[in-house]
Amino acid sequence: MSTIKVDTIKNTSNVEVFTCKAWVNFNGTTAGIRGSGNVSSIVDNGTGNFTVNFATAMTDVNYAVASSQAYDNNVVSTGNTTNPPVNNNFATGSFRYSTPNSGGNVLDSTYNYVAVFR
């Protein structure tokens, strides 16, 4: 298998295409990774508070994190109920991720889905 490395991908209209730079599906009760791309580990910092570590660092801290979470098989929270950065704590090698419910209380979500774009 060959690997092609490029700095910028553009479509036929010469518009830059932005790709997902990292993603992870993990269990918040065990910090166990179910599947990932460019995520080396999850650190459990306490209830509902995690550090997501990149296998290959981002070029800078100007990336975006999109996420959703579910506390069990039936309830999925998205949007403003999930607060990926804790105190805007982005670093090139990692970021902090928290899992509050709609009331603002942090809980260990069983299902966490996180994607990073740059």
C-alpha positions, 0 to 999 in steps of 0.5 A: 500500500502506498501513501500519498502526502499532500499539503492541500487538497482542492476540488475541480473548482480549485476550492480547498477541501478540509478533511477530518484530522482526527476522530475517536469513538470512546467509552467514557466510563472506562476511557476505552477507545472503540475506534479512532484515527490519529488519536493515540489515547484518552486520559480520564481526568475525573468524572466527565473530563477527559484529555484526547491525545493525538498520535500526530500533533496538529500544526497549531491550536486553530482546529475545531472539535465536533462531538456528540455523546450518549449516556446509554443506547437510547439518549444522544446529546449533541450541540450545546449539551456537549462542551468539547474544550474545557477552558478552551484548553487546546494544545497541538498534541491534545485537547480537554473534553467534557461531557455535561448533560443539559443541566450542566452536570458532568457525567461519564457518557458511555458513548462519545463521538469526537471529530477534529477538523483543521 
